[in-house]
């Protein structure tokens, strides 16, 4: 089936190309080229301490997009002196050409069917997505993992792995009222791809087949239902003997049931009600213990989630409130030593009474409860055999903004603050470990539109209280931003002075000065051309006075030819840091970054 699917995928790609290119081929521009190149050099020097980084680093990145008769073919590259030791800098390459509702994946790429099947796993091969109207179709075939044999002579070596091939398809129908999708994904390791099966690393050849059904239904005018059901067959060792199984996937020719095979399900659904000013949604998800898919890098199983979320708008849409509350638990079949229950709660509010004020507040409380049961003699009673463990994380944030002044001279004051608490509570030994984090910032900004000048100042504070130590950082900051040469040159000068205090240690002082210059020459050239165009228009409307009854014929102004086809940008950023105080060694650092970018 995988070979038929691969051939069918390629046929769809090339058939879609031919069919679409014949529509309006003569009206399209044959080739369009766009992209950008960015390069930067970083210079560094320290005094008083050894250099904490290389004295010079350079980076060059770029992207190129070719549009050939409507097909978009993107390319990208990256160079750096830090990875010059690699013998093959282009060890991965992939393109995703697209034309209208046809999109192809060639080389190294990733696709996403659903979180229970193929969920963004990188593969080397080919894929296609077709979205002609309400119908949708996706397919892929390729190598999910490369074969990596075990190297017993190397001190540090890569984890051995089998070569893993996979294929899948997704077909569905979508409209405004409902949708239905079917997904099939298959992955299997090749037993002979490595010389032998490693024993110590517990690397076993696997086989996996997942079938999923997704649906959406508009039950009533304001009520909608979403759901996904997936069933997975996973063999942990394809060398184990074949067995008979009654599961549906075992009856298909795509999967062979063995002694190491297991069959599990995953299910999630949500029902939402959309009112005029509010939305209410109920969500439920259950993933069986052992459910897994080889189309994802990491997957959580053995859990059940129940959450209720909602939002409401009030006071003529000036106030927006939102909440999300729910529970999560594991050990669904009560076969594990420990079980965990987690309470999730979050709230947010945004209030904009007028054009001057903006108020936003958030709060979340994530609680985890773990109950560990003993596996010893059930008739032996000991209070310490059962461990109750709580973990609480509280987060809250508040921001207040007030804008005033005129259109020419704008002013604003902004305050932001946050609080975080993390606590671990053990009921049996009556012990609680807590950590607290505080962060606050008060800023004032003044903008003068006529002179393109912006001034800002503020004070920041950060404090952490841990079980072993406490620290506080506080200090003012000032910045000035000025645009010159008709906004072609933008300069910024900023400085901050912070005092750092640690528990039972003397304080230290940190002075930071930043200077930034950014030049865009195209803005100057564009203004010069606009002036030339105005001069030409003016010259056609002026001249000597003609005799009465003689009408001068106006000659059209010749357009000014633009001599550039892209945008250049130059940037220079300097950072000076000086740290003094009895708590640390006195030192200073200078970092200079020179950047250049060109886009076309």
Phi, psi and omega in degrees: 000324184294326179290320175298318181296319179296315179295320180296322179297312180296322179298318179296320180299306185288327176296318178297324179296311183294318183295320183281327181293335182280349184295296183223050184298319184288338182273351185266150173287128188303308186223129172240134181237130176215160180166192180202156176229131181231130178224147182210147175236134183244119178254139184218142176207140180235150179230129181101339176220168174289150179302132180268001176206173179295146181294338179210133175224148177225150182222139176223123178228159180193163176216148182225131179238121177257126176250105184250104181051043177094347178274129180261120181238101183270147174227156176208156179211164180206132177231151177197151176287349180281339179242029181288348179283346180289129180283335179233087182295332180256063180276356176220136181211136179206147178232150178230073178295145183218138174217115182052242184263016178246126178225131182245151177238117183232135181087219178277120181207178176218147178226159183230110176271304175193167184289343179266353184237259176260113188236072173075018179287133179286137178221157176252109183172224183220148177209166182211147173231126179239127180228065179278092179074233184277344180269146178223140179216135177224146178207153178208155173207131180176185182267121179274322179224143173276154176285128179232103179288157180283133178249101184281347182269337182284145179290312175235124182224165178290154178292127181297152182204151175275155171290128185239123177253149181212155175210157181192165177212153180220126180229140182197170179228134184228138167212186185291331186268327183201169177207155179212132181225147176234134183233134172233127179225133181226135177221141182209138177277147177266116187297323183272012182284340174232155187301319181208164181272118179297141182264315184292327182276354179055040176268114184240147177286127187245164174218139185215137175226127181232132173237132184226148176236128179239142181210153175220135184220131173272098185292310178228188183298325184244000184245129179230150183233132176234143180202157172215134176234127181230141175235136187233138172243120185233123174257122183282336179213109183287356176277347180291159186290153179285144180224166175267137180223146182270356182295151183299319181294332179288342180273351180273154178286359182274348185217140178248118180287135180227176183295333180263014181273149174219150184236125183220165183233158174220142186211137172214147180210156177211142176234131186233145175240122182253106176270184180292321183234008181210160178225133179230131184221137177246128184238141177219137179216137177221128179235120183297152173298130180092351178295133181205159174224136178279003176269007179228149180284327182215140183214135176265134178232180179055061178208156178222124182243134173227117182225151175234126180231153181195160176213152182216144176247134183220173178054050179059045177066014177279336181242130177235126180240141178218150180210152177214117183228138180188181179227155176220137178218159178235196182054053186295328180260005177055045178249354181266162179290325183236154175228149184229134173239134186232133178255129181242129178212131177214146181221147176213149181217139177226127184229121177236087184291327180205190184285353181264323189257146172214116185236131180220136180219141178224153177209138176218146181222106181251118184241134177239131178240125181241130177241114181257121182259145180284157176247031182257197181302120183293343181272351178272120183257127177207126183298332182279353180289334179252123184252121174258125187227124179249144173226124185238130175236118180244132179227134176217146181214149181218136175225134179233127179231137179225123180248140180206182182098186181262178179293327180281325182235094182268142179225151179206151175232132184226134174235131175230139179212150179216154180220133179225136179228131178233122185229140173242121184240128177245109184292328187288321181255006176054054182231136180229129177243122185232150175228140183231140179226131180235140179216131180215147180211130177239123186227149176231137182227139180228124183240133176246105186294322185298322182257007180053046183241137179226129179240139178214148179211159181184181177222138182236150179217136175223132180221137176232136178236102179256173182291334184256337185201162176230147179213148179220134176232126182213145178173164180271166175211147181221140177216148178229129179237131183223130175255131184231172178054054180055044178067013177284332179242125179241124182239143180223131175235124183222147178216149177216150180225114184241142174252123181251127179237135178240153182297131177061022178225150177295159182277161176231158184235136183234122177250127180234132177234129181236136176231127181230134177231129179228123184244132176238093186297333183299330180295323177291316180296320181296320180292324178296319180292322178296322177294320178296319179297319178295321179296320179294318178296323180290323182292334179282343182255002179237167180150192181285156179285127182269157177299158182295133180092353179261128181254128180278132177278124181279127177268136181296142180286136178287131180293144179284127180282131178275127187266000180236152182237011180204188181238132177252142176221133177242140181219143176224125179232127178242134179230124176243127180234131179229123182240125180228173179128164182284342185276353185210165174287135180286129179203167177220154181224146176231126178234126179238130180236121178249125184234151175216135179222146179222125178238144184217000000 
